[in-house]
């Protein structure tokens, strides 16, 4: 049953412009942002989440940490296509690091990955004083690969300052691009 529901969601999503990457349906890919919808086949129902990720993070996989659950197929009251369009419309303006920070703040999205995202967005934007101000709290983050990424950042920063860390983010972007190969890059 879950696979039928997932296939239905994917079919409708492809029809309205999403690119199928497994359970992630990518609609936007810019130099700063990867965004779209994700399918969550939980035991109780099949859900659709929004997802937004900084394209300049060194991501091994896509995830929904910065998104929200927006559709529950078990209680859906409008056509699926309309529900997916509405979910997309809520996040579609977010195409750069500045807007990603504003979204996190406006939605009150917290947690370690949200804090990490704010930090790397500030670096991406060249707001080095603000990034420096966050550094002590970011160094306390323990989630997933953040400590290893911080170590790599420290090495780059020691050789070339924050500008070198910006170069590292560009390097990370090239690795993250592999997750969304085949999805056109918006210019």
PyMOL commands that set and color helices and strands:
alter all, ss='L'
color gray80, all
select helices_A, chain A and resi 2-15+73-75+80-91+97-107+112-124+128-138+146-180
alter helices_A, ss='H'
color red, helices_A
select strands_A, chain A and resi 19-21+24-29+33-41+46-54+69-72
alter strands_A, ss='S'
color yellow, strands_A
deselect
rebuild
show_as cartoon
